[in-house]
Structure formats: structure tokens, C-alpha cells
Amino acid sequence: RPLLYSANAKDPQKRIIYHRVVEMLKEGTAISKIAKE
């Protein structure tokens, strides 16, 4: 089954969230910090 949050998610909103999380990870943001938002 396709991932809910992924680069090719059917829902564009979830795609945006996915890319934001990827950017945060590149900047070294803690996963726990991302999860709170």
C-alpha cells in the first residue's frame, strides 16, 4: 500500500508536509521536534 506521507502521495497537502520534513531532516532537526508540529 502507498505511504500516506511520501514524495508521490495522492494528497498534495501530504506531499508538501513530506518535503518539509525532508528539509528539516537535512538541517538536522530532531525527529521529536518535527513530530510536535
mmCIF entry with sequence, helices, sheets and N, C-alpha, C, O atoms, coordinates in Angstrom:
data_MODEL
# 
_entry.id   MODEL 
# 
_entity.id                         1 
_entity.type                       polymer 
_entity.pdbx_number_of_molecules   1 
# 
_entity_poly.entity_id                      1 
_entity_poly.type                           'polypeptide(L)' 
_entity_poly.nstd_linkage                   no 
_entity_poly.nstd_monomer                   no 
_entity_poly.pdbx_seq_one_letter_code       RPLLYSANAKDPQKRIIYHRVVEMLKEGTAISKIAKE 
_entity_poly.pdbx_seq_one_letter_code_can   RPLLYSANAKDPQKRIIYHRVVEMLKEGTAISKIAKE 
_entity_poly.pdbx_strand_id                 A 
# 
loop_
_entity_poly_seq.entity_id 
_entity_poly_seq.num 
_entity_poly_seq.mon_id 
_entity_poly_seq.hetero 
1 1  ARG n 
1 2  PRO n 
1 3  LEU n 
1 4  LEU n 
1 5  TYR n 
1 6  SER n 
1 7  ALA n 
1 8  ASN n 
1 9  ALA n 
1 10 LYS n 
1 11 ASP n 
1 12 PRO n 
1 13 GLN n 
1 14 LYS n 
1 15 ARG n 
1 16 ILE n 
1 17 ILE n 
1 18 TYR n 
1 19 HIS n 
1 20 ARG n 
1 21 VAL n 
1 22 VAL n 
1 23 GLU n 
1 24 MET n 
1 25 LEU n 
1 26 LYS n 
1 27 GLU n 
1 28 GLY n 
1 29 THR n 
1 30 ALA n 
1 31 ILE n 
1 32 SER n 
1 33 LYS n 
1 34 ILE n 
1 35 ALA n 
1 36 LYS n 
1 37 GLU n 
# 
_struct_asym.id          A 
_struct_asym.entity_id   1 
# 
loop_
_struct_conf.conf_type_id 
_struct_conf.id 
_struct_conf.pdbx_PDB_helix_id 
_struct_conf.beg_label_comp_id 
_struct_conf.beg_label_asym_id 
_struct_conf.beg_label_seq_id 
_struct_conf.pdbx_beg_PDB_ins_code 
_struct_conf.end_label_comp_id 
_struct_conf.end_label_asym_id 
_struct_conf.end_label_seq_id 
_struct_conf.pdbx_end_PDB_ins_code 
_struct_conf.beg_auth_comp_id 
_struct_conf.beg_auth_asym_id 
_struct_conf.beg_auth_seq_id 
_struct_conf.end_auth_comp_id 
_struct_conf.end_auth_asym_id 
_struct_conf.end_auth_seq_id 
_struct_conf.pdbx_PDB_helix_class 
_struct_conf.details 
_struct_conf.pdbx_PDB_helix_length 
HELX_P HELX_P1 AA1 PRO A 12 ? LYS A 26 ? PRO A 12 LYS A 26 1 ? 15 
HELX_P HELX_P2 AA2 ILE A 31 ? LYS A 36 ? ILE A 31 LYS A 36 1 ? 6  
# 
_struct_conf_type.id          HELX_P 
_struct_conf_type.criteria    ? 
_struct_conf_type.reference   ? 
# 
loop_
_atom_site.group_PDB 
_atom_site.id 
_atom_site.type_symbol 
_atom_site.label_atom_id 
_atom_site.label_alt_id 
_atom_site.label_comp_id 
_atom_site.label_asym_id 
_atom_site.label_entity_id 
_atom_site.label_seq_id 
_atom_site.pdbx_PDB_ins_code 
_atom_site.Cartn_x 
_atom_site.Cartn_y 
_atom_site.Cartn_z 
_atom_site.occupancy 
_atom_site.B_iso_or_equiv 
_atom_site.pdbx_formal_charge 
_atom_site.auth_seq_id 
_atom_site.auth_comp_id 
_atom_site.auth_asym_id 
_atom_site.auth_atom_id 
_atom_site.pdbx_PDB_model_num 
ATOM 1   N N  . ARG A 1 1  ? 0.844  -1.197 0.000  1.00 0.00 ? 1  ARG A N  1 
ATOM 2   C CA . ARG A 1 1  ? 0.000  0.000  0.000  1.00 0.00 ? 1  ARG A CA 1 
ATOM 3   C C  . ARG A 1 1  ? 0.879  1.247  0.000  1.00 0.00 ? 1  ARG A C  1 
ATOM 4   O O  . ARG A 1 1  ? 1.959  1.248  0.592  1.00 0.00 ? 1  ARG A O  1 
ATOM 5   N N  . PRO A 1 2  ? 0.422  2.302  -0.659 1.00 0.00 ? 2  PRO A N  1 
ATOM 6   C CA . PRO A 1 2  ? 1.246  3.510  -0.748 1.00 0.00 ? 2  PRO A CA 1 
ATOM 7   C C  . PRO A 1 2  ? 1.367  4.204  0.609  1.00 0.00 ? 2  PRO A C  1 
ATOM 8   O O  . PRO A 1 2  ? 0.454  4.155  1.433  1.00 0.00 ? 2  PRO A O  1 
ATOM 9   N N  . LEU A 1 3  ? 2.491  4.836  0.815  1.00 0.00 ? 3  LEU A N  1 
ATOM 10  C CA . LEU A 1 3  ? 2.704  5.580  2.060  1.00 0.00 ? 3  LEU A CA 1 
ATOM 11  C C  . LEU A 1 3  ? 1.795  6.804  2.100  1.00 0.00 ? 3  LEU A C  1 
ATOM 12  O O  . LEU A 1 3  ? 1.507  7.413  1.069  1.00 0.00 ? 3  LEU A O  1 
ATOM 13  N N  . LEU A 1 4  ? 1.346  7.156  3.307  1.00 0.00 ? 4  LEU A N  1 
ATOM 14  C CA . LEU A 1 4  ? 0.478  8.319  3.470  1.00 0.00 ? 4  LEU A CA 1 
ATOM 15  C C  . LEU A 1 4  ? 1.268  9.601  3.193  1.00 0.00 ? 4  LEU A C  1 
ATOM 16  O O  . LEU A 1 4  ? 0.819  10.487 2.465  1.00 0.00 ? 4  LEU A O  1 
ATOM 17  N N  . TYR A 1 5  ? 2.454  9.668  3.795  1.00 0.00 ? 5  TYR A N  1 
ATOM 18  C CA . TYR A 1 5  ? 3.319  10.828 3.569  1.00 0.00 ? 5  TYR A CA 1 
ATOM 19  C C  . TYR A 1 5  ? 4.508  10.367 2.741  1.00 0.00 ? 5  TYR A C  1 
ATOM 20  O O  . TYR A 1 5  ? 5.396  9.682  3.249  1.00 0.00 ? 5  TYR A O  1 
ATOM 21  N N  . SER A 1 6  ? 4.527  10.738 1.482  1.00 0.00 ? 6  SER A N  1 
ATOM 22  C CA . SER A 1 6  ? 5.642  10.366 0.615  1.00 0.00 ? 6  SER A CA 1 
ATOM 23  C C  . SER A 1 6  ? 5.754  11.374 -0.524 1.00 0.00 ? 6  SER A C  1 
ATOM 24  O O  . SER A 1 6  ? 4.887  12.230 -0.703 1.00 0.00 ? 6  SER A O  1 
ATOM 25  N N  . ALA A 1 7  ? 6.833  11.257 -1.288 1.00 0.00 ? 7  ALA A N  1 
ATOM 26  C CA . ALA A 1 7  ? 7.085  12.197 -2.380 1.00 0.00 ? 7  ALA A CA 1 
ATOM 27  C C  . ALA A 1 7  ? 5.989  12.139 -3.438 1.00 0.00 ? 7  ALA A C  1 
ATOM 28  O O  . ALA A 1 7  ? 5.736  13.125 -4.130 1.00 0.00 ? 7  ALA A O  1 
ATOM 29  N N  . ASN A 1 8  ? 5.331  10.970 -3.563 1.00 0.00 ? 8  ASN A N  1 
ATOM 30  C CA . ASN A 1 8  ? 4.271  10.837 -4.577 1.00 0.00 ? 8  ASN A CA 1 
ATOM 31  C C  . ASN A 1 8  ? 2.932  10.485 -3.929 1.00 0.00 ? 8  ASN A C  1 
ATOM 32  O O  . ASN A 1 8  ? 2.160  9.696  -4.474 1.00 0.00 ? 8  ASN A O  1 
ATOM 33  N N  . ALA A 1 9  ? 2.666  11.073 -2.768 1.00 0.00 ? 9  ALA A N  1 
ATOM 34  C CA . ALA A 1 9  ? 1.382  10.872 -2.106 1.00 0.00 ? 9  ALA A CA 1 
ATOM 35  C C  . ALA A 1 9  ? 0.269  11.434 -2.986 1.00 0.00 ? 9  ALA A C  1 
ATOM 36  O O  . ALA A 1 9  ? 0.469  12.420 -3.696 1.00 0.00 ? 9  ALA A O  1 
ATOM 37  N N  . LYS A 1 10 ? -0.893 10.808 -2.936 1.00 0.00 ? 10 LYS A N  1 
ATOM 38  C CA . LYS A 1 10 ? -2.018 11.279 -3.762 1.00 0.00 ? 10 LYS A CA 1 
ATOM 39  C C  . LYS A 1 10 ? -2.500 12.658 -3.307 1.00 0.00 ? 10 LYS A C  1 
ATOM 40  O O  . LYS A 1 10 ? -2.905 13.485 -4.123 1.00 0.00 ? 10 LYS A O  1 
ATOM 41  N N  . ASP A 1 11 ? -2.450 12.890 -1.998 1.00 0.00 ? 11 ASP A N  1 
ATOM 42  C CA . ASP A 1 11 ? -2.889 14.167 -1.432 1.00 0.00 ? 11 ASP A CA 1 
ATOM 43  C C  . ASP A 1 11 ? -1.733 15.175 -1.507 1.00 0.00 ? 11 ASP A C  1 
ATOM 44  O O  . ASP A 1 11 ? -0.701 14.970 -0.867 1.00 0.00 ? 11 ASP A O  1 
ATOM 45  N N  . PRO A 1 12 ? -1.890 16.258 -2.277 1.00 0.00 ? 12 PRO A N  1 
ATOM 46  C CA . PRO A 1 12 ? -0.805 17.245 -2.416 1.00 0.00 ? 12 PRO A CA 1 
ATOM 47  C C  . PRO A 1 12 ? -0.376 17.843 -1.079 1.00 0.00 ? 12 PRO A C  1 
ATOM 48  O O  . PRO A 1 12 ? 0.800  18.149 -0.883 1.00 0.00 ? 12 PRO A O  1 
ATOM 49  N N  . GLN A 1 13 ? -1.326 18.010 -0.158 1.00 0.00 ? 13 GLN A N  1 
ATOM 50  C CA . GLN A 1 13 ? -1.015 18.567 1.159  1.00 0.00 ? 13 GLN A CA 1 
ATOM 51  C C  . GLN A 1 13 ? -0.011 17.676 1.883  1.00 0.00 ? 13 GLN A C  1 
ATOM 52  O O  . GLN A 1 13 ? 0.938  18.168 2.494  1.00 0.00 ? 13 GLN A O  1 
ATOM 53  N N  . LYS A 1 14 ? -0.224 16.369 1.813  1.00 0.00 ? 14 LYS A N  1 
ATOM 54  C CA . LYS A 1 14 ? 0.688  15.425 2.471  1.00 0.00 ? 14 LYS A CA 1 
ATOM 55  C C  . LYS A 1 14 ? 2.055  15.421 1.789  1.00 0.00 ? 14 LYS A C  1 
ATOM 56  O O  . LYS A 1 14 ? 3.082  15.211 2.434  1.00 0.00 ? 14 LYS A O  1 
ATOM 57  N N  . ARG A 1 15 ? 2.051  15.656 0.479  1.00 0.00 ? 15 ARG A N  1 
ATOM 58  C CA . ARG A 1 15 ? 3.310  15.738 -0.263 1.00 0.00 ? 15 ARG A CA 1 
ATOM 59  C C  . ARG A 1 15 ? 4.134  16.926 0.224  1.00 0.00 ? 15 ARG A C  1 
ATOM 60  O O  . ARG A 1 15 ? 5.349  16.830 0.392  1.00 0.00 ? 15 ARG A O  1 
ATOM 61  N N  . ILE A 1 16 ? 3.442  18.064 0.450  1.00 0.00 ? 16 ILE A N  1 
ATOM 62  C CA . ILE A 1 16 ? 4.105  19.267 0.957  1.00 0.00 ? 16 ILE A CA 1 
ATOM 63  C C  . ILE A 1 16 ? 4.707  18.998 2.330  1.00 0.00 ? 16 ILE A C  1 
ATOM 64  O O  . ILE A 1 16 ? 5.853  19.362 2.594  1.00 0.00 ? 16 ILE A O  1 
ATOM 65  N N  . ILE A 1 17 ? 3.929  18.356 3.206  1.00 0.00 ? 17 ILE A N  1 
ATOM 66  C CA . ILE A 1 17 ? 4.402  18.023 4.552  1.00 0.00 ? 17 ILE A CA 1 
ATOM 67  C C  . ILE A 1 17 ? 5.631  17.127 4.456  1.00 0.00 ? 17 ILE A C  1 
ATOM 68  O O  . ILE A 1 17 ? 6.609  17.327 5.176  1.00 0.00 ? 17 ILE A O  1 
ATOM 69  N N  . TYR A 1 18 ? 5.580  16.146 3.572  1.00 0.00 ? 18 TYR A N  1 
ATOM 70  C CA . TYR A 1 18 ? 6.707  15.223 3.389  1.00 0.00 ? 18 TYR A CA 1 
ATOM 71  C C  . TYR A 1 18 ? 7.974  15.987 3.022  1.00 0.00 ? 18 TYR A C  1 
ATOM 72  O O  . TYR A 1 18 ? 9.039  15.747 3.591  1.00 0.00 ? 18 TYR A O  1 
ATOM 73  N N  . HIS A 1 19 ? 7.854  16.901 2.074  1.00 0.00 ? 19 HIS A N  1 
ATOM 74  C CA . HIS A 1 19 ? 9.028  17.650 1.639  1.00 0.00 ? 19 HIS A CA 1 
ATOM 75  C C  . HIS A 1 19 ? 9.551  18.561 2.741  1.00 0.00 ? 19 HIS A C  1 
ATOM 76  O O  . HIS A 1 19 ? 10.761 18.749 2.868  1.00 0.00 ? 19 HIS A O  1 
ATOM 77  N N  . ARG A 1 20 ? 8.642  19.132 3.544  1.00 0.00 ? 20 ARG A N  1 
ATOM 78  C CA . ARG A 1 20 ? 9.068  19.972 4.669  1.00 0.00 ? 20 ARG A CA 1 
ATOM 79  C C  . ARG A 1 20 ? 9.849  19.155 5.686  1.00 0.00 ? 20 ARG A C  1 
ATOM 80  O O  . ARG A 1 20 ? 10.867 19.611 6.207  1.00 0.00 ? 20 ARG A O  1 
ATOM 81  N N  . VAL A 1 21 ? 9.372  17.947 5.966  1.00 0.00 ? 21 VAL A N  1 
ATOM 82  C CA . VAL A 1 21 ? 10.064 17.072 6.914  1.00 0.00 ? 21 VAL A CA 1 
ATOM 83  C C  . VAL A 1 21 ? 11.445 16.694 6.371  1.00 0.00 ? 21 VAL A C  1 
ATOM 84  O O  . VAL A 1 21 ? 12.425 16.684 7.115  1.00 0.00 ? 21 VAL A O  1 
ATOM 85  N N  . VAL A 1 22 ? 11.518 16.385 5.080  1.00 0.00 ? 22 VAL A N  1 
ATOM 86  C CA . VAL A 1 22 ? 12.810 16.050 4.466  1.00 0.00 ? 22 VAL A CA 1 
ATOM 87  C C  . VAL A 1 22 ? 13.786 17.218 4.614  1.00 0.00 ? 22 VAL A C  1 
ATOM 88  O O  . VAL A 1 22 ? 14.954 17.020 4.946  1.00 0.00 ? 22 VAL A O  1 
ATOM 89  N N  . GLU A 1 23 ? 13.300 18.431 4.367  1.00 0.00 ? 23 GLU A N  1 
ATOM 90  C CA . GLU A 1 23 ? 14.155 19.609 4.512  1.00 0.00 ? 23 GLU A CA 1 
ATOM 91  C C  . GLU A 1 23 ? 14.633 19.760 5.952  1.00 0.00 ? 23 GLU A C  1 
ATOM 92  O O  . GLU A 1 23 ? 15.799 20.070 6.194  1.00 0.00 ? 23 GLU A O  1 
ATOM 93  N N  . MET A 1 24 ? 13.732 19.540 6.903  1.00 0.00 ? 24 MET A N  1 
ATOM 94  C CA . MET A 1 24 ? 14.090 19.630 8.323  1.00 0.00 ? 24 MET A CA 1 
ATOM 95  C C  . MET A 1 24 ? 15.165 18.605 8.670  1.00 0.00 ? 24 MET A C  1 
ATOM 96  O O  . MET A 1 24 ? 16.110 18.905 9.400  1.00 0.00 ? 24 MET A O  1 
ATOM 97  N N  . LEU A 1 25 ? 15.011 17.394 8.138  1.00 0.00 ? 25 LEU A N  1 
ATOM 98  C CA . LEU A 1 25 ? 15.995 16.339 8.414  1.00 0.00 ? 25 LEU A CA 1 
ATOM 99  C C  . LEU A 1 25 ? 17.364 16.712 7.840  1.00 0.00 ? 25 LEU A C  1 
ATOM 100 O O  . LEU A 1 25 ? 18.394 16.434 8.454  1.00 0.00 ? 25 LEU A O  1 
ATOM 101 N N  . LYS A 1 26 ? 17.372 17.335 6.673  1.00 0.00 ? 26 LYS A N  1 
ATOM 102 C CA . LYS A 1 26 ? 18.628 17.777 6.065  1.00 0.00 ? 26 LYS A CA 1 
ATOM 103 C C  . LYS A 1 26 ? 19.313 18.813 6.950  1.00 0.00 ? 26 LYS A C  1 
ATOM 104 O O  . LYS A 1 26 ? 20.540 18.861 7.029  1.00 0.00 ? 26 LYS A O  1 
ATOM 105 N N  . GLU A 1 27 ? 18.500 19.647 7.618  1.00 0.00 ? 27 GLU A N  1 
ATOM 106 C CA . GLU A 1 27 ? 19.043 20.677 8.501  1.00 0.00 ? 27 GLU A CA 1 
ATOM 107 C C  . GLU A 1 27 ? 19.385 20.114 9.877  1.00 0.00 ? 27 GLU A C  1 
ATOM 108 O O  . GLU A 1 27 ? 19.951 20.818 10.713 1.00 0.00 ? 27 GLU A O  1 
ATOM 109 N N  . GLY A 1 28 ? 19.044 18.850 10.114 1.00 0.00 ? 28 GLY A N  1 
ATOM 110 C CA . GLY A 1 28 ? 19.412 18.198 11.363 1.00 0.00 ? 28 GLY A CA 1 
ATOM 111 C C  . GLY A 1 28 ? 18.423 18.415 12.492 1.00 0.00 ? 28 GLY A C  1 
ATOM 112 O O  . GLY A 1 28 ? 18.788 18.297 13.662 1.00 0.00 ? 28 GLY A O  1 
ATOM 113 N N  . THR A 1 29 ? 17.176 18.730 12.165 1.00 0.00 ? 29 THR A N  1 
ATOM 114 C CA . THR A 1 29 ? 16.155 18.902 13.193 1.00 0.00 ? 29 THR A CA 1 
ATOM 115 C C  . THR A 1 29 ? 15.836 17.555 13.836 1.00 0.00 ? 29 THR A C  1 
ATOM 116 O O  . THR A 1 29 ? 15.739 16.536 13.152 1.00 0.00 ? 29 THR A O  1 
ATOM 117 N N  . ALA A 1 30 ? 15.673 17.564 15.150 1.00 0.00 ? 30 ALA A N  1 
ATOM 118 C CA . ALA A 1 30 ? 15.350 16.327 15.867 1.00 0.00 ? 30 ALA A CA 1 
ATOM 119 C C  . ALA A 1 30 ? 13.977 15.818 15.444 1.00 0.00 ? 30 ALA A C  1 
ATOM 120 O O  . ALA A 1 30 ? 13.057 16.607 15.230 1.00 0.00 ? 30 ALA A O  1 
ATOM 121 N N  . ILE A 1 31 ? 13.841 14.509 15.325 1.00 0.00 ? 31 ILE A N  1 
ATOM 122 C CA . ILE A 1 31 ? 12.566 13.902 14.900 1.00 0.00 ? 31 ILE A CA 1 
ATOM 123 C C  . ILE A 1 31 ? 11.461 14.260 15.888 1.00 0.00 ? 31 ILE A C  1 
ATOM 124 O O  . ILE A 1 31 ? 10.328 14.529 15.489 1.00 0.00 ? 31 ILE A O  1 
ATOM 125 N N  . SER A 1 32 ? 11.790 14.262 17.174 1.00 0.00 ? 32 SER A N  1 
ATOM 126 C CA . SER A 1 32 ? 10.786 14.575 18.196 1.00 0.00 ? 32 SER A CA 1 
ATOM 127 C C  . SER A 1 32 ? 10.253 15.992 18.006 1.00 0.00 ? 32 SER A C  1 
ATOM 128 O O  . SER A 1 32 ? 9.075  16.249 18.258 1.00 0.00 ? 32 SER A O  1 
ATOM 129 N N  . LYS A 1 33 ? 11.099 16.905 17.568 1.00 0.00 ? 33 LYS A N  1 
ATOM 130 C CA . LYS A 1 33 ? 10.683 18.283 17.331 1.00 0.00 ? 33 LYS A CA 1 
ATOM 131 C C  . LYS A 1 33 ? 9.729  18.341 16.147 1.00 0.00 ? 33 LYS A C  1 
ATOM 132 O O  . LYS A 1 33 ? 8.730  19.059 16.190 1.00 0.00 ? 33 LYS A O  1 
ATOM 133 N N  . ILE A 1 34 ? 10.026 17.591 15.089 1.00 0.00 ? 34 ILE A N  1 
ATOM 134 C CA . ILE A 1 34 ? 9.159  17.547 13.905 1.00 0.00 ? 34 ILE A CA 1 
ATOM 135 C C  . ILE A 1 34 ? 7.795  16.976 14.287 1.00 0.00 ? 34 ILE A C  1 
ATOM 136 O O  . ILE A 1 34 ? 6.758  17.482 13.858 1.00 0.00 ? 34 ILE A O  1 
ATOM 137 N N  . ALA A 1 35 ? 7.807  15.918 15.098 1.00 0.00 ? 35 ALA A N  1 
ATOM 138 C CA . ALA A 1 35 ? 6.566  15.237 15.465 1.00 0.00 ? 35 ALA A CA 1 
ATOM 139 C C  . ALA A 1 35 ? 5.625  16.153 16.244 1.00 0.00 ? 35 ALA A C  1 
ATOM 140 O O  . ALA A 1 35 ? 4.407  15.984 16.179 1.00 0.00 ? 35 ALA A O  1 
ATOM 141 N N  . LYS A 1 36 ? 6.176  17.121 16.980 1.00 0.00 ? 36 LYS A N  1 
ATOM 142 C CA . LYS A 1 36 ? 5.335  18.015 17.789 1.00 0.00 ? 36 LYS A CA 1 
ATOM 143 C C  . LYS A 1 36 ? 4.528  18.976 16.931 1.00 0.00 ? 36 LYS A C  1 
ATOM 144 O O  . LYS A 1 36 ? 3.452  19.423 17.328 1.00 0.00 ? 36 LYS A O  1 
ATOM 145 N N  . GLU A 1 37 ? 5.057  19.291 15.744 1.00 0.00 ? 37 GLU A N  1 
ATOM 146 C CA . GLU A 1 37 ? 4.370  20.279 14.897 1.00 0.00 ? 37 GLU A CA 1 
ATOM 147 C C  . GLU A 1 37 ? 3.159  19.704 14.190 1.00 0.00 ? 37 GLU A C  1 
ATOM 148 O O  . GLU A 1 37 ? 2.484  20.415 13.446 1.00 0.00 ? 37 GLU A O  1 
# 
